[in-house]
Amino acid sequence: MTARLQVLLWPVVAAALVAAGLLLPEPDRASGTGGDDRLVVEARTLACAGGDRVAAGALVVHDGAQREVTTLPGGEAVEALGGATTWAEGDVPGPVSVRTSDEQGAGAVAFTRADDDGLEVAACPWAAAASAPYLVGGGAAGDHQSTLLLTGTSTGPSVVDLRLWGAQGPVEGVGTTGVALEPGEARSIRLTDLAAGESELAVQVVVRSGQVAASLRDRAAVPGPGREVVTPVASARRVQVVTGVVPGDRRLVLLNPTSTSTPVTVEALGPDGTFSPTGLEDVQARAGAVTALPLPASLGDDVVSLRVRADVPLVATVRSAAAGDVADAAPGPALDGPAVAPLALGSLQRADLVLTAPGRAASARLVARDADGREVGTAAVEVAAGATTVTDLRRVGDGAAWVEVRPDGELHAAVAYRSGSGVSTLALTAAPVDVPAPDLRPAR
């Protein structure tokens, strides 16, 4: 079987085997897959929902590469975003699908932006099978309402179950099991239709069959008015780094999906190193519930990252109110390859790259490129051990459409954007050139 067929068929095979009880994934694995084999990502489908402007690109474009952008569910081509150019951006009439192919694994990415009552910048999620991402930081009450966006991209129907948690524990939502999506269907579900009255709500989207991409558009009045796209988190962890917490009125939101309450340790990683903010000494995450609490002024006025530790796997996010808008910072894995930080995505006044080295000192090389992929500037960034560094991406190169972030050492990354009174935080992950080969074990 070719590498391409392995990449394309593996999600379908894995879903069928897991459903049949023949294979199980290793639980709570911190990183890696136990093997060294990797598969080239030759084809990728990204679902861009909830924005009115989309940018699509890749680390590099090889001969024979293709990109097709179509509207959902109609399937009409969006010509301005198609083709094999390195970078393109344009307005879209609604949700779109971005399908790319490149036999050498180009690191394809896409991003979406909206400006309704606040700047929203988000990475378009990869539609995956047998996944169960968490979306933490939503709400279904008068002062905090969110909309779940589900996109089915497989050739047949897709089915998901939705798990919900509120401040008092698990929530039995209405119509949350067996949610079916037709091929190419992009569905918006208001959380008030599932669990009305919950001011703080977390959702897990469990894909039972097919391929589904999920995201969450959030509108909050507390700690301040504004909108943001909540970043999907692949799994709960005992240790997380929430990168790019911008100054302002900040709230830490914790989901504990387990049946065990746990103490939580919160450390801040700032420009001068790691410190323990006063006022967070007795944080507890209630079992099977969402815990939201204000972060103290002892965090200071710098952009920081938070390291959150617990005895059981959690998901942590931070919602910051600043300049009349809100920005959500989410946990993410350390970069294990180059990442793409978008700049050409409508007009942006600021784009600050936030790099955090939670362990040893690390560094990154920044390469600014124009829409044709030509290098227009470079910069080197050093990050001290346990610290966070902020770099203005606009100063890396004139005319840059995007900046490639090449890590050396353990680094977590995000970009804090500002446009007018709008703010938004985009968590960065490595652009996928290859992925670990599946690591499976027999069911016991």
C-alpha positions as CSV (number, residue, x, y, z in Angstrom):
1,M,0.0,0.0,0.0
2,T,1.4,3.4,-0.9
3,A,2.0,6.1,1.7
4,R,-0.8,8.2,0.2
5,L,-3.3,5.4,0.6
6,Q,-2.2,4.7,4.1
7,V,-2.8,8.4,5.1
8,L,-6.2,8.5,3.4
9,L,-7.5,5.1,4.5
10,W,-6.1,5.0,8.0
11,P,-8.8,7.2,9.7
12,V,-11.6,5.0,8.2
13,V,-9.8,1.7,9.1
14,A,-9.1,2.9,12.7
15,A,-12.7,4.0,13.2
16,A,-14.0,0.7,12.1
17,L,-11.6,-1.3,14.3
18,V,-12.2,0.8,17.4
19,A,-15.9,0.5,16.9
20,A,-15.6,-3.2,16.7
21,G,-13.6,-3.4,19.9
22,L,-10.5,-4.9,18.2
23,L,-8.0,-2.1,18.9
24,L,-7.7,0.6,21.5
25,P,-5.6,3.7,21.7
26,E,-3.0,4.1,24.5
27,P,-4.6,6.2,27.3
28,D,-3.2,9.6,28.4
29,R,0.0,9.4,26.4
30,A,2.0,12.6,26.9
31,S,3.6,12.6,23.5
32,G,4.8,10.4,20.7
33,T,3.4,7.1,19.5
34,G,6.1,4.7,20.6
35,G,7.4,4.2,17.0
36,D,9.6,6.1,14.6
37,D,7.6,5.5,11.5
38,R,5.9,8.5,9.9
39,L,3.5,9.0,7.0
40,V,3.6,11.9,4.6
41,V,0.4,13.9,4.6
42,E,-0.4,14.0,0.9
43,A,-4.0,15.0,1.1
44,R,-5.8,17.2,3.7
45,T,-9.3,18.5,4.1
46,L,-9.8,21.6,6.3
47,A,-13.3,23.0,7.2
48,C,-13.5,26.8,7.5
49,A,-16.8,27.8,9.2
50,G,-17.9,30.9,11.1
51,G,-15.8,33.5,9.2
52,D,-16.3,35.8,6.3
53,R,-12.7,35.8,5.1
54,V,-10.4,32.9,4.6
55,A,-6.7,32.5,3.9
56,A,-5.1,29.3,2.6
57,G,-1.5,28.4,2.2
58,A,1.3,25.9,2.6
59,L,4.9,25.9,3.8
60,V,6.0,25.1,0.2
61,V,4.2,24.1,-3.0
62,H,5.6,21.3,-5.2
63,D,5.0,20.4,-8.8
64,G,1.6,18.8,-9.2
65,A,0.1,20.2,-6.0
66,Q,-3.5,21.2,-6.0
67,R,-5.9,23.2,-3.8
68,E,-9.7,23.3,-4.2
69,V,-11.9,25.5,-2.1
70,T,-15.6,25.0,-2.3
71,T,-18.7,26.3,-0.5
72,L,-20.6,24.1,1.9
73,P,-23.0,22.5,1.3
74,G,-23.4,23.6,-2.3
75,G,-19.9,22.7,-3.6
76,E,-19.4,25.8,-5.8
77,A,-15.7,26.6,-6.4
78,V,-14.2,29.7,-4.7
79,E,-11.9,30.6,-7.5
80,A,-9.9,33.3,-5.7
81,L,-8.7,30.7,-3.1
82,G,-8.1,27.7,-5.4
83,G,-5.1,26.7,-7.4
84,A,-1.7,25.8,-6.1
85,T,-0.3,29.2,-5.1
86,T,1.5,29.4,-1.8
87,W,-0.9,31.9,-0.3
88,A,-4.3,33.3,-1.2
89,E,-7.0,35.1,0.8
90,G,-10.4,36.3,0.0
91,D,-14.0,36.8,1.2
92,V,-16.3,33.8,1.4
93,P,-20.1,33.6,1.3
94,G,-20.2,31.1,4.2
95,P,-18.6,27.9,5.3
96,V,-16.1,26.4,2.9
97,S,-14.0,23.3,2.5
98,V,-10.3,23.5,1.7
99,R,-9.0,20.3,0.0
100,T,-5.3,20.1,-0.7
101,S,-3.0,17.5,-2.2
102,D,0.8,17.4,-2.5
103,E,2.7,14.2,-2.8
104,Q,5.6,15.6,-0.8
105,G,3.6,16.9,2.2
106,A,3.5,20.6,1.9
107,G,2.2,21.6,5.3
108,A,-1.1,22.9,4.1
109,V,-3.0,25.4,6.4
110,A,-6.1,27.6,6.3
111,F,-7.4,30.3,8.6
112,T,-10.7,32.1,9.0
113,R,-11.5,35.6,10.2
114,A,-14.7,37.4,11.2
115,D,-15.3,40.9,12.6
116,D,-18.9,40.8,14.0
117,D,-18.7,42.6,17.4
118,G,-15.0,41.7,17.8
119,L,-12.1,40.3,15.9
120,E,-12.1,36.5,15.5
121,V,-9.1,34.7,14.0
122,A,-9.0,30.9,14.0
123,A,-7.3,28.0,12.3
124,C,-9.6,26.0,10.1
125,P,-9.7,22.5,11.8
126,W,-8.7,19.3,10.0
127,A,-11.7,17.0,9.6
128,A,-10.7,13.8,11.3
129,A,-12.2,10.4,12.0
130,A,-12.3,8.7,15.4
131,S,-11.6,12.0,17.2
132,A,-13.1,13.5,20.3
133,P,-11.9,17.2,20.7
134,Y,-12.9,19.3,23.7
135,L,-14.3,22.9,23.3
136,V,-14.0,24.6,26.7
137,G,-15.1,28.2,27.4
138,G,-18.6,28.2,25.9
139,G,-21.9,29.2,27.4
140,A,-25.7,28.9,27.1
141,A,-27.0,31.7,29.2
142,G,-28.2,35.3,28.6
143,D,-24.8,36.9,29.1
144,H,-22.8,34.1,27.6
145,Q,-23.9,32.2,24.5
146,S,-22.0,30.0,22.0
147,T,-22.7,28.3,18.7
148,L,-21.2,24.9,17.9
149,L,-20.1,24.5,14.3
150,L,-19.9,21.0,12.9
151,T,-18.8,20.1,9.4
152,G,-19.0,16.7,7.8
153,T,-16.4,16.1,5.0
154,S,-16.5,12.4,4.4
155,T,-18.1,10.9,1.3
156,G,-20.9,9.3,3.4
157,P,-22.9,10.4,6.4
158,S,-21.0,11.3,9.6
159,V,-22.4,10.8,13.2
160,V,-21.2,12.4,16.4
161,D,-22.2,12.4,20.1
162,L,-22.0,15.5,22.2
163,R,-20.9,15.4,25.8
164,L,-21.7,18.5,27.9
165,W,-20.4,19.7,31.3
166,G,-21.6,22.8,33.3
167,A,-20.6,24.4,36.6
168,Q,-22.6,21.8,38.5
169,G,-21.5,18.7,36.7
170,P,-22.4,16.7,33.5
171,V,-25.4,18.1,31.6
172,E,-28.0,15.9,29.9
173,G,-28.5,17.9,26.8
174,V,-31.4,17.6,24.4
175,G,-30.6,15.8,21.1
176,T,-26.9,15.3,21.9
177,T,-26.5,11.6,20.7
178,G,-26.5,10.4,17.2
179,V,-26.2,13.8,15.6
180,A,-26.0,13.0,11.9
181,L,-24.3,15.1,9.2
182,E,-24.7,14.6,5.5
183,P,-21.6,14.8,3.2
184,G,-20.6,18.4,2.9
185,E,-23.1,19.6,5.6
186,A,-22.0,22.5,7.8
187,R,-24.4,22.8,10.8
188,S,-24.7,25.5,13.4
189,I,-26.1,24.4,16.8
190,R,-26.8,27.0,19.5
191,L,-25.8,25.7,22.9
192,T,-29.0,27.3,24.3
193,D,-30.9,24.6,22.3
194,L,-28.9,21.9,24.0
195,A,-28.5,23.1,27.6
196,A,-30.2,26.5,28.2
197,G,-29.2,28.4,31.4
198,E,-25.6,27.2,31.7
199,S,-23.3,30.3,31.9
200,E,-20.1,28.1,31.6
201,L,-20.3,25.1,29.4
202,A,-17.8,22.7,27.8
203,V,-18.5,20.3,24.9
204,Q,-16.7,17.2,23.7
205,V,-17.5,16.2,20.1
206,V,-17.1,12.4,19.9
207,V,-16.9,11.3,16.2
208,R,-18.6,7.9,15.9
209,S,-18.4,7.6,12.1
210,G,-17.3,9.6,9.1
211,Q,-15.1,12.7,9.4
212,V,-16.1,15.8,11.3
213,A,-14.5,19.1,12.0
214,A,-15.7,21.1,15.1
215,S,-15.3,24.6,16.4
216,L,-17.2,27.0,18.7
217,R,-18.0,30.6,18.2
218,D,-18.4,32.3,21.6
219,R,-20.1,35.5,22.7
220,A,-19.5,36.6,26.3
221,A,-20.4,39.6,28.4
222,V,-18.2,38.4,31.3
223,P,-15.4,39.4,32.0
224,G,-16.1,41.8,29.1
225,P,-18.2,41.9,25.9
226,G,-16.9,40.4,22.7
227,R,-16.6,37.4,20.5
228,E,-14.0,34.8,19.9
229,V,-13.6,31.3,18.4
230,V,-12.8,28.7,21.0
231,T,-9.9,26.5,19.9
232,P,-10.5,22.7,19.9
233,V,-8.3,20.8,22.3
234,A,-7.4,17.2,21.3
235,S,-7.2,15.7,24.8
236,A,-7.2,16.4,28.5
237,R,-3.8,16.5,30.1
238,R,-2.3,16.6,33.6
239,V,0.1,19.3,32.6
240,Q,-0.8,22.0,30.0
241,V,0.7,25.2,28.8
242,V,-1.9,27.9,27.9
243,T,0.0,30.2,25.6
244,G,-0.7,33.9,24.8
245,V,-2.7,35.2,27.7
246,V,-3.1,38.9,26.9
247,P,-3.5,41.5,29.7
248,G,-6.9,42.6,30.8
249,D,-9.7,41.2,32.9
250,R,-8.9,37.5,32.8
251,R,-10.8,34.3,33.7
252,L,-9.4,30.8,34.0
253,V,-11.8,28.1,32.8
254,L,-11.1,24.5,33.8
255,L,-12.9,21.4,32.6
256,N,-12.4,18.3,34.8
257,P,-14.0,15.4,32.8
258,T,-13.0,12.8,35.3
259,S,-14.9,11.5,38.4
260,T,-12.2,12.8,40.8
261,S,-11.9,16.4,42.1
262,T,-8.3,17.7,42.1
263,P,-6.2,20.5,43.4
264,V,-4.7,22.6,40.5
265,T,-1.3,24.4,40.5
266,V,-1.1,27.5,38.2
267,E,2.3,29.0,37.3
268,A,2.8,32.0,35.1
269,L,5.6,32.1,32.5
270,G,6.4,35.7,31.7
271,P,9.2,37.8,30.2
272,D,11.4,37.4,33.4
273,G,10.7,33.7,34.0
274,T,8.3,31.6,35.9
275,F,6.5,32.7,39.0
276,S,3.5,31.7,41.1
277,P,0.8,34.4,41.1
278,T,-0.6,35.2,44.5
279,G,-4.3,34.4,44.9
280,L,-4.1,31.1,43.1
281,E,-2.9,28.9,46.0
282,D,-6.1,26.9,46.6
283,V,-7.5,26.3,43.2
284,Q,-9.7,23.2,43.0
285,A,-11.3,21.6,39.9
286,R,-14.5,19.9,40.7
287,A,-15.0,16.4,39.4
288,G,-17.1,16.2,36.2
289,A,-17.6,20.0,36.0
290,V,-16.5,23.3,34.7
291,T,-14.7,25.7,37.1
292,A,-14.3,29.3,36.2
293,L,-12.5,31.8,38.3
294,P,-11.0,35.3,37.9
295,L,-7.2,35.5,37.6
296,P,-5.5,37.9,40.0
297,A,-3.8,41.2,39.2
298,S,-0.6,39.6,40.4
299,L,-0.2,38.2,36.9
300,G,0.9,41.7,35.9
301,D,0.4,43.6,32.6
302,D,2.5,41.5,30.3
303,V,1.5,38.9,27.8
304,V,2.1,35.6,29.7
305,S,1.5,31.9,29.4
306,L,0.2,29.7,32.2
307,R,1.3,26.2,33.1
308,V,-1.6,24.3,34.7
309,R,-0.9,21.1,36.7
310,A,-3.3,18.7,38.2
311,D,-3.5,15.1,39.5
312,V,-6.0,14.1,36.8
313,P,-6.3,15.1,33.1
314,L,-7.9,18.6,32.6
315,V,-8.6,21.1,29.9
316,A,-7.7,24.7,30.7
317,T,-8.4,27.9,28.8
318,V,-8.2,31.6,29.6
319,R,-10.7,34.3,28.5
320,S,-9.3,37.8,28.5
321,A,-11.3,41.0,28.1
322,A,-9.3,43.8,26.6
323,A,-10.1,46.9,24.5
324,G,-13.8,46.1,24.2
325,D,-13.4,42.5,23.0
326,V,-12.4,39.1,24.4
327,A,-9.5,36.8,23.4
328,D,-9.4,33.1,24.3
329,A,-6.0,31.4,25.0
330,A,-5.9,27.6,24.7
331,P,-3.4,24.9,25.5
332,G,-1.6,23.2,22.7
333,P,1.3,20.9,22.1
334,A,4.9,22.0,21.7
335,L,5.8,22.7,18.1
336,D,7.3,19.6,16.6
337,G,8.0,21.3,13.2
338,P,7.5,24.6,11.4
339,A,4.3,26.5,12.0
340,V,2.5,29.2,10.0
341,A,1.6,32.5,11.5
342,P,-0.8,34.3,9.1
343,L,-0.5,38.1,8.4
344,A,-2.5,38.6,5.2
345,L,-5.9,38.0,6.5
346,G,-7.6,41.3,6.2
347,S,-6.2,44.4,7.8
348,L,-4.4,43.8,11.2
349,Q,-2.9,46.6,13.3
350,R,-0.7,44.2,15.4
351,A,0.4,40.6,15.2
352,D,2.5,39.6,18.2
353,L,4.1,36.2,18.2
354,V,4.1,34.7,21.7
355,L,6.8,32.0,22.3
356,T,7.1,30.1,25.6
357,A,9.8,27.7,26.7
358,P,8.4,25.8,29.7
359,G,11.5,23.8,30.2
360,R,15.0,24.6,28.9
361,A,15.9,27.6,26.9
362,A,14.9,27.4,23.3
363,S,15.0,29.5,20.1
364,A,13.1,30.0,16.9
365,R,14.0,31.2,13.4
366,L,11.3,33.3,11.8
367,V,11.1,33.5,8.0
368,A,8.7,36.1,6.5
369,R,7.3,35.2,3.1
370,D,5.1,37.0,0.6
371,A,2.1,35.4,-1.1
372,D,4.3,33.7,-3.7
373,G,6.5,32.1,-1.0
374,R,9.5,34.4,-1.5
375,E,11.5,35.2,1.6
376,V,11.2,38.9,2.5
377,G,12.9,38.9,5.9
378,T,14.2,36.7,8.8
379,A,14.7,37.1,12.5
380,A,16.1,35.0,15.4
381,V,14.3,34.8,18.7
382,E,15.8,33.5,21.9
383,V,13.5,32.3,24.8
384,A,14.9,31.9,28.2
385,A,14.1,28.8,30.3
386,G,10.7,29.0,31.8
387,A,10.0,32.3,30.1
388,T,7.8,33.9,27.4
389,T,9.0,36.2,24.6
390,V,6.8,38.5,22.4
391,T,7.9,39.5,18.9
392,D,6.1,41.9,16.6
393,L,5.7,39.9,13.4
394,R,5.2,43.1,11.3
395,R,8.9,43.9,11.8
396,V,10.2,40.6,10.4
397,G,9.7,41.5,6.7
398,D,8.0,44.1,4.6
399,G,5.1,42.7,2.5
400,A,4.9,39.5,4.4
401,A,1.7,37.4,3.9
402,W,2.8,34.9,6.6
403,V,5.7,34.0,8.8
404,E,7.2,30.6,9.1
405,V,8.1,29.7,12.7
406,R,10.9,27.2,12.9
407,P,11.5,26.0,16.5
408,D,14.7,24.7,18.1
409,G,13.9,23.2,21.5
410,E,10.6,22.9,23.3
411,L,8.4,25.8,22.3
412,H,4.7,26.6,22.6
413,A,3.4,29.4,20.3
414,A,0.5,31.7,19.7
415,V,-0.2,34.9,17.9
416,A,-2.1,37.8,19.6
417,Y,-3.8,40.0,17.0
418,R,-5.4,43.4,17.3
419,S,-7.5,45.3,14.8
420,G,-9.3,48.5,16.0
421,S,-10.9,47.5,19.2
422,G,-10.9,43.8,18.4
423,V,-8.4,41.3,19.9
424,S,-7.9,37.6,19.1
425,T,-5.5,34.9,20.1
426,L,-4.5,32.1,17.7
427,A,-2.8,29.0,19.0
428,L,-0.1,27.7,16.6
429,T,0.6,24.1,15.8
430,A,3.1,22.6,13.4
431,A,1.9,22.6,9.8
432,P,1.5,18.9,8.9
433,V,4.2,17.6,6.5
434,D,4.1,14.1,8.0
435,V,2.3,12.5,10.9
436,P,3.2,9.6,13.2
437,A,2.3,6.2,12.0
438,P,-0.6,4.6,13.9
439,D,0.4,3.0,17.2
440,L,-2.1,0.3,18.1
441,R,-2.3,-2.4,20.7
442,P,-4.6,-5.4,21.0
443,A,-7.7,-5.0,23.1
444,R,-7.5,-6.7,26.5
